[in-house]
Amino acid sequence: MRPQITTLTRPTAATPRPRRASRRPRARRQSGIAHTVIGVAILAVLLFPLYWTLNVSLQHSSGAVATPWLPTDISFHGYAEALHDQGGHLLTSLVIAIGCVIFSLLIAAPAAYALAQFRVRGTSAVLLLVLVSQMVPNIVVANALYGAYSNLGLLNSVWGLVVADSSLGIPFAMLVLYAFMRSIPPSVIEAAQLDGAGPIRVFVSIVLPLCRNTLITAALFCFLFAWSDFLFALTLTTTEDVRPVTLGLYTYVGAFVVDWSPVMATAVMASIPAVVLLVLAQRYVAAGTTAGAVK
């Protein structure tokens, strides 16, 4: 008799219940809705001061506490008065910020290129000093500059504030540009040199176009550093001849302010350049901040 051969069959998997299968998409959907609600609530809390500033700036002569929640009766008298009183300060801030961008990039770009591409001894030490310089409190720098400016006659001058604000922009721009310029292949520079380009031509025609996104990122932050500066303006100016909008807004607010519309209108106008630049340069900043991270 032949032995009986028994075959082992694997148990078939049980058919999943439709209820359990439908619970997962529903749970994910509910979790997504909850996260969206929480995100919108946090965003509303963060943006409420900006909305209240805009709301008060569009009201008639009134205090900030008595302002209605919605600007039903819109008035632009606050902006008219703010332009009359703070228009010169806005122009001064614009000149200082643009000058800080130009001065910072003129120094930071060649310095970063030299440290990144040339074999210079002590490059790590220089970068460490640049990084440490950003850790020094601004009040220490402002007090040191006040004594030097007093002897050089640079107090109450636009050029003095440009140099002071550049003390924040130059180190930042150097570090950002160095990170990208270090990732430029040496073969690109060598090919330009073989074609007869000198060091300056290589830097201007080859390196700077490659660093476009990084240059825009560095320029944007240098502009914001100078535009939002308050400490240097307060320390290095003693008259109203040269006064940025931050210091003008500070002196605009007194202990007995009755009409807050011009004050808030000044704050709104001071925020417009930064918002516009951030919107226009958003994609360049996103590319420039990650440039040089991967070689």
C-alpha positions in Angstrom: 0.0 0.0 0.0 1.2 3.4 -0.9 1.6 5.9 2.0 -0.9 8.6 2.0 0.6 11.9 1.3 -1.1 14.8 3.1 -0.6 18.3 1.8 -0.5 21.2 4.1 -2.5 24.2 3.0 -1.9 27.7 4.3 -4.9 29.2 6.0 -6.4 31.9 3.9 -6.2 35.3 5.4 -9.5 36.5 6.7 -11.3 39.1 4.7 -10.8 42.5 6.4 -13.8 44.0 7.8 -15.1 46.9 5.8 -15.6 48.9 9.0 -11.9 48.8 10.0 -10.8 49.7 6.4 -13.1 52.7 6.4 -11.9 53.9 9.8 -8.4 54.8 8.7 -9.3 57.3 6.0 -11.8 58.8 8.3 -9.3 59.1 11.2 -6.7 60.7 8.8 -9.3 63.1 7.6 -10.3 64.1 11.1 -6.7 64.4 12.1 -6.0 66.7 9.1 -9.0 68.9 9.9 -7.8 69.2 13.5 -4.3 70.1 12.5 -5.7 72.7 10.0 -7.9 74.3 12.7 -4.9 74.5 15.1 -2.7 76.0 12.5 -5.3 78.6 11.5 -5.8 79.5 15.2 -2.0 79.9 15.8 -1.7 82.0 12.6 -4.6 84.2 13.7 -3.0 84.8 17.0 0.3 85.7 15.4 -1.3 88.0 12.7 -3.7 89.7 15.1 -1.2 92.5 16.1 -0.7 93.3 12.4 -4.4 93.4 11.8 -5.0 95.6 14.8 -2.3 98.0 13.6 -3.9 98.3 10.2 -7.4 98.6 11.7 -6.3 101.5 14.0 -4.5 103.2 11.2 -7.7 103.4 9.1 -9.8 105.0 11.9 -10.7 108.6 12.6 -9.1 110.4 15.5 -9.6 108.1 18.4 -7.7 106.1 21.0 -6.5 102.5 20.3 -8.7 101.1 23.0 -11.9 102.6 21.7 -11.3 101.3 18.1 -14.0 99.0 16.8 -13.1 95.5 15.7 -13.9 96.2 12.0 -12.9 99.4 10.2 -16.5 100.4 9.2 -15.8 104.1 8.8 -12.5 104.2 7.0 -10.4 107.3 7.1 -6.9 108.0 5.6 -6.2 111.1 7.7 -3.7 109.1 9.7 -1.6 108.3 6.6 -1.7 111.9 5.5 -0.5 113.1 8.8 2.1 110.3 9.0 3.5 111.2 5.6 3.7 114.8 6.6 5.5 114.1 9.8 7.5 110.9 9.0 8.0 111.1 5.3 11.5 112.4 5.6 12.4 109.7 8.2 11.1 107.0 5.8 13.3 108.3 3.0 16.3 108.4 5.4 15.8 104.8 6.4 15.5 103.8 2.7 18.8 105.6 1.9 20.6 104.0 4.9 19.3 100.5 4.0 20.3 100.7 0.4 23.7 102.1 1.3 24.1 99.3 3.8 23.3 96.6 1.2 25.8 98.1 -1.3 28.6 98.6 1.3 28.1 95.2 2.8 28.2 93.3 -0.4 31.2 95.2 -1.8 33.2 94.0 1.2 31.6 90.6 1.9 31.6 89.2 -1.6 35.3 89.6 -2.4 36.3 88.5 1.1 34.1 85.3 0.9 35.5 84.5 -2.6 39.1 84.9 -1.4 38.5 82.6 1.6 36.6 80.0 -0.4 38.8 79.7 -3.5 42.3 80.9 -2.6 44.5 78.8 -0.4 44.9 81.3 2.5 46.3 80.3 5.8 44.1 80.9 8.8 40.8 80.6 6.9 39.2 78.7 9.8 40.4 81.3 12.3 39.0 84.2 10.2 35.7 82.5 9.8 35.6 81.8 13.6 36.3 85.5 14.2 33.5 86.5 11.8 31.1 84.2 13.6 32.2 85.5 17.0 31.7 89.1 15.9 28.0 88.3 15.5 27.7 87.3 19.1 28.9 90.6 20.4 25.9 92.6 21.8 25.0 95.6 19.6 25.1 98.0 22.6 28.8 97.2 23.0 29.4 98.0 19.3 27.3 101.1 19.5 29.1 102.5 22.5 32.5 101.9 20.8 31.3 103.5 17.6 30.0 106.6 19.5 33.5 107.4 20.8 35.1 106.8 17.3 32.4 108.8 15.5 32.7 111.7 17.9 36.4 112.0 17.0 35.8 111.5 13.3 32.8 113.8 13.0 30.5 111.0 11.8 27.7 111.6 14.3 24.4 112.5 12.9 25.4 111.4 9.4 23.9 108.9 6.9 27.3 107.5 6.1 27.9 106.8 9.8 24.7 104.8 10.2 25.5 102.9 7.0 28.8 101.8 8.4 27.3 100.9 11.7 24.5 98.9 10.2 27.0 97.2 7.9 28.7 95.8 11.0 25.7 93.4 11.2 25.4 92.8 7.4 29.0 92.1 6.5 29.6 89.1 8.8 26.2 87.5 7.8 26.8 88.1 4.1 30.4 86.7 4.3 29.2 83.4 5.9 26.3 82.9 3.5 28.4 83.7 0.4 31.4 81.6 1.6 29.1 78.5 2.0 28.1 78.8 -1.7 31.4 79.9 -3.2 33.2 77.0 -1.6 30.9 74.6 -3.5 31.8 76.1 -6.9 33.8 73.5 -8.9 37.4 74.6 -9.4 37.2 73.4 -13.0 34.8 76.3 -13.8 37.3 78.9 -12.6 40.2 77.1 -14.3 38.3 77.0 -17.6 37.7 80.8 -17.4 41.4 81.3 -16.6 42.5 79.2 -19.6 40.3 81.4 -21.8 42.4 84.4 -20.7 40.2 85.8 -17.9 42.0 87.5 -15.1 41.1 87.2 -11.4 38.7 90.2 -11.4 37.1 89.1 -14.7 36.5 85.6 -13.3 35.0 87.0 -10.1 32.7 89.5 -11.9 31.7 87.4 -14.9 31.7 83.9 -13.6 31.4 83.7 -9.8 28.9 86.5 -9.1 26.3 85.3 -11.7 26.5 81.8 -10.1 25.9 83.4 -6.7 22.8 85.3 -7.8 20.4 83.6 -5.4 22.9 83.8 -2.5 23.6 87.5 -3.3 19.9 88.3 -3.2 19.5 86.5 0.1 22.4 88.3 1.7 21.2 91.7 0.2 17.7 91.1 1.6 18.9 90.4 5.1 21.3 93.3 5.1 18.4 95.6 4.0 16.3 94.2 6.9 19.1 94.7 9.4 19.4 98.3 8.4 15.7 99.0 8.0 14.8 97.7 11.4 17.8 99.2 13.3 16.9 101.2 16.4 19.9 100.9 18.7 22.5 102.4 16.4 20.2 105.2 15.3 19.4 106.0 19.0 23.1 106.0 20.0 24.7 107.7 17.0 22.2 110.5 16.3 21.6 113.4 18.6 19.6 115.7 16.4 16.6 115.4 14.0 18.7 116.1 10.9 19.3 112.3 10.3 16.7 110.2 11.9 15.5 106.8 10.6 11.8 105.8 10.8 12.4 103.5 13.7 13.7 106.4 15.8 11.0 108.7 14.4 8.3 106.3 15.4 9.8 106.1 18.9 9.8 109.8 19.3 6.3 110.0 17.7 4.8 108.0 20.6 4.6 110.1 23.7 3.1 109.7 27.1 0.0 111.7 26.1 -0.9 110.3 22.7 -4.5 110.9 21.9 -4.7 110.1 18.2 -3.1 106.7 17.4 -4.0 106.6 13.8 -0.8 108.5 12.6 1.3 106.3 14.8 -0.2 103.1 13.4 -0.1 104.4 9.9 3.6 105.1 10.3 4.1 101.5 11.5 2.2 100.1 8.5 4.2 102.2 6.0 7.4 101.1 7.7 6.4 97.5 7.3 5.5 97.7 3.6 9.1 97.7 2.1 10.0 94.6 4.1 6.9 92.8 3.2 7.3 93.7 -0.5 10.9 92.6 -0.6 10.1 89.3 1.1 7.4 88.5 -1.3 9.4 89.4 -4.4 12.6 87.6 -3.2 10.9 84.5 -1.6 12.0 82.0 -4.2 15.6 83.4 -4.3 15.8 83.3 -0.5 14.6 79.7 -0.5 17.3 78.7 -3.0 20.0 80.9 -1.5 19.7 79.6 2.1 20.2 76.0 1.0 23.0 76.9 -1.5 26.3 75.3 -0.6 24.7 72.8 1.8 25.3 70.0 -0.7 28.4 69.9 -2.8 
